[in-house]
Amino acid sequence: MADWRCDGESDCIDNSDEDKGLCMNVTCSADHFNCGESGRCVPEAWRCDGHQDCPNGNDELDCDLTKCKESEFQCKEIKRCISNRWHCDQDIDCDDGTDEIGCTPQPCKDQEFHCSNGRCVPGQWQCDGDVDCSDGSDEAGCNRSVSGNHRCSQQEFACVTTSECIHVAWQCDGDNDCHDRSDENPEICGLYTCAPDHFQCRYNFSCIASSLRCDSVVDCVDKSDEEDCFSGVGCNAQTEFDCSESGQHCIPLDRLCDGNDDCGNRADEGSFCSASANPCKSVAGNPCSHECIRTGASFICKCPHGYRLGSNNRTCEDINECLIPGICSQDCENRDPGYKCKCHQGYELEVNEHRCRAAGSEPVLLFANRHDLREIHLLSGQYRPVVEKLNSAIAIDYDYSENYVYWSDVASETISRRLKNASHQSESNQDLVKHDVSTPDGLALDWIHKNLYWTDTGNNRIEVLSVRDPGNLWRKVLVNTNLDEPRAIVVDPRTSQRYLYWSDWGDMPKIERANLDGSDRTILISKDIEWPNGLTIDYESDLLFWVDAKHHRIWSSDLLGDNRRIVLTSYLHLKHPFALTVFEDSIYWSDWEAESILKVSKFPKERRNSTVKNVAMHLASPMDVHIFHELKQPHAENVCKDSGCSHLCLPRNGRPSYSCVCSDYGDSYFLADDQKTCYSNSSGDSTASVNVDPSSNGTHKSKPSNTSLLLADKSYTGTSNARRIASIVIGAILGNALIVIVVLCIVYRSYRKRTLKSMNFDNPVYRRTTEDQFSIQRNHFQQPKTLSSLLEPLTASNECA
């Protein structure tokens, strides 16, 4: 194949495909860089990105990797540029902390507590059981003997010295869910024991699978799972000779019968060294299909690279390396011997010939940090704000082709969007949803058909909004039954899929799937799952990834929920993960307790704690994460382009390929007989219509025409008319009373929202009381409130529900 020529790997037996004369004359395309003598061409975007892609390193020569704009601050010890506004704001943004070195301390307000390190936090945070000053001064000298006055329900356990509430079932379960570990107090729980197939960590008595013991991966916080492991003492029978038959003295097999006393007891120069006794040179010939190695009086057969011994231990057979997970990033072609890795369109092989890297624009990590949205350019290190001065941003998504970024705000109870690279930060945000929404925890954009989906944890439902026409934001409840606590949501609008996936961490935690129009709903994952917080799809490998915050584990499966694999289990690096995303060969996730965004290889072969890396540190409240890149939103057929739907066009897998759906928000709309046009009662159209039941996902039922209602009216008697009038009067009185109650309730809720000092978080991963109107209106120089492991429910208390 032409693309194997001058790729740095010999494919021809005579090595002619890697001939220097041939490779030095290779001409690269205009958007590629020529590495020189190797003949390799790499994307121009890989030039001077801090990563060696040419075998000779030419792509990283004569590069200036420390250039920052005038509006940016250069971190001293790392290659990263941050906004000048973040310099000396008492919030560490450079991983090395240099943006806060040499800064003049800012005075605190009267209602604030002054930390010993100069930072300011709300006065209510002093002695609240949670460390908010990085030096711990806000909790120094506080009385910890009183545990009462927790705002925990009867189904929750109140942690003793902190303001945390956890599920009562999590007390004495072997996992420290309270920050003070009071839920696992030995005096209450006794000696906790693990199941026979689990190992108990020494420090916190937590249980891990026995298969994780001595696997060179630290899973216990105290590393006790990797202590006292078998060191493998003894001789390797494949490469060494045992001089003492006890494994204490080993020599390489090539020193056997060499005329030298390498063992010291002449065990390596015994009678088996005679030519007639050599089992590899018997009269019958070589007993092995390839190489025969004498091991004394016996022998072993050895195979060349790419082969392995068959069942008879003498014949070598080809290894199908492509069956090994992660041997190649994407596609693998088995050869005899060896294998060849190939990449999908838009990706190119790295110099190691195994990993695929995205070509095109620089990948950008886009994430919500509660009070703002930020981005980190993963190659250049640029670190800057995208949207600032937000209340409580949780979920995000984006439209790459139109350059919009979408986000939800659980404090203002809105879903908004904005051009990602707006020329002025003062440019107004566009609120898409600002009524009848409570706790929009998850957000997912169908970038092909321009529909925005979200989970509403407060109302326990999933909704969709058409954003293709800013003047007509049609909205519909898609799923509102059998939902307990919907959290993460992700779409797959590709032509072969057109599915919607979401997680639910309620009493029956699960991951579900449905068509993008809400039909054909099915449960994919319901076993061995507790807190499915983050959910994402790797469109290149057709794999579903999710993170379980209770089990401290990242899982993967195929898109049907089968072939489940553990990607990473770690109490060290998955303390309280919230969201995750996948790009190239890496998984990125946000962790509240670590206040960081981290990454690790998605392949089990490369899964080691030592490979977990911090991408962003010292974050106030890292929430949702995405990789902003064109390859994360692949092209697909737009089945709604010529659908003629007057409201929402929702794609689906199979035939028909889409459903026309009417909005169920505001006026009552009905789908006409053409199954495309929606109209309301106020339109005056007396044509027989079809009423859409929001819970039926497209199932229609007939609505009587105005004519039939009129004929029925004429059959009423005078008595029935009197009764009807009386009913109308009574109904009017009750209706007016109900209106008064609703108005008073709204006023009361508005008052409560202004006076409430806590923000209730539904998800137990962020169950914690925060003060001072959710800590949203904080001083610009104030240290953002550090979220502990567990927070109060995400929905504000609904007294009028």
HUHU-V613801 format. One record per backbone hydrogen bond with DSSP energy under -0.5 kcal/mol. CO is the residue of the C=O (numbers start at 1). NH is the residue of the N-H. If there is no record, write none. Layout:
# HUHU-V613801
CO/NH  CO/NH
This chain:
# HUHU-V613801
1/4  2/5  4/7  12/15  15/18  16/19  17/6  19/23  20/24  21/25  22/25  23/26  26/28  29/32  31/44  33/35  33/42  36/39  40/35  42/33  43/46  44/47  46/49  54/57  57/60  58/61  59/48  60/63  63/65  64/67  69/72  71/84  73/75  73/82  78/80  80/75  81/383  82/73  83/86  84/87  86/89  94/97  97/100  98/101  99/88  100/103  109/112  111/123  113/115  113/121  115/118  119/115  120/783  121/113  122/125  123/126  125/128  130/132  133/136  136/139  137/140  138/127  139/142  142/144  150/152  153/156  155/168  157/159  157/166  163/769  164/159  166/157  167/170  168/171  170/173  175/177  178/181  181/184  182/185  183/172  185/188  185/189  186/190  190/192  195/198  197/210  199/201  199/208  201/205  206/201  208/199  209/212  210/213  212/215  217/219  219/571  220/223  223/226  224/227  225/214  235/237  236/239  236/240  239/253  241/243  241/251  249/243  249/244  251/241  252/255  253/256  255/258  260/262  266/269  267/270  268/257  270/273  271/274  274/277  275/278  277/279  278/281  279/282  282/285  285/282  291/302  293/300  298/295  300/293  302/291  304/307  306/319  308/317  310/313  314/289  315/310  317/308  319/321  320/323  321/324  323/325  324/327  331/342  332/334  333/340  335/337  338/335  340/333  342/331  344/347  346/359  348/357  350/353  354/329  355/350  357/348  363/378  364/366  364/628  365/376  366/626  367/374  368/623  369/371  370/393  371/390  372/369  373/386  373/387  374/367  375/384  376/365  376/378  377/381  381/81  382/377  383/83  384/375  387/373  392/410  393/370  394/624  395/408  397/406  398/400  399/403  399/404  403/420  404/399  405/418  406/397  407/416  408/394  409/413  409/414  414/409  415/432  415/433  416/407  417/430  418/405  419/422  424/427  429/431  430/417  430/432  433/415  438/458  438/459  439/441  439/457  442/455  444/453  445/447  446/450  446/451  450/467  450/468  451/446  451/453  452/465  453/444  454/463  455/441  455/442  455/457  456/460  456/461  461/456  462/478  462/479  463/454  464/476  465/452  465/467  469/472  472/474  474/466  475/664  475/665  476/464  476/478  479/462  485/505  488/503  490/501  492/498  492/499  494/497  494/498  498/516  499/492  500/514  501/490  502/512  503/487  504/510  506/509  510/504  511/524  511/525  512/502  513/522  514/500  515/518  519/515  522/513  525/511  531/533  531/549  532/488  534/547  536/545  537/539  538/542  538/543  542/559  543/538  544/557  545/536  546/555  547/533  547/534  547/549  548/552  548/553  552/570  553/548  554/567  554/568  555/546  556/565  557/544  558/561  562/558  565/556  565/567  568/554  570/574  576/592  579/590  581/588  583/586  585/602  586/583  587/600  588/581  589/598  590/578  591/595  591/596  595/619  596/591  597/615  597/616  598/589  599/613  600/587  603/606  604/607  606/608  608/611  609/612  613/599  616/597  620/787  624/368  626/366  626/628  627/629  628/364  629/632  630/633  637/639  638/641  640/643  648/650  648/661  649/651  650/659  657/652  659/650  659/661  661/648  663/669  667/669  668/681  669/692  670/672  670/679  671/690  672/675  676/646  677/672  679/670  680/683  681/684  684/686  689/703  690/671  691/693  691/701  692/694  693/696  693/697  693/698  699/693  701/691  703/689  705/709  706/710  707/711  708/712  709/713  710/714  711/715  712/715  713/716  717/721  718/722  719/723  720/724  721/725  722/726  723/727  724/728  725/729  726/730  727/731  728/732  729/733  730/734  731/735  732/736  733/737  734/738  735/739  736/740  737/741  738/742  739/743  740/744  741/745  742/746  743/747  744/748  745/749  746/750  747/751  748/752  749/753  750/754  751/755  752/756  758/760  759/761  760/762  763/766  764/767  766/768  767/792  768/792  771/775  772/775  773/776  776/778  779/782  791/768  793/762  797/799  798/801
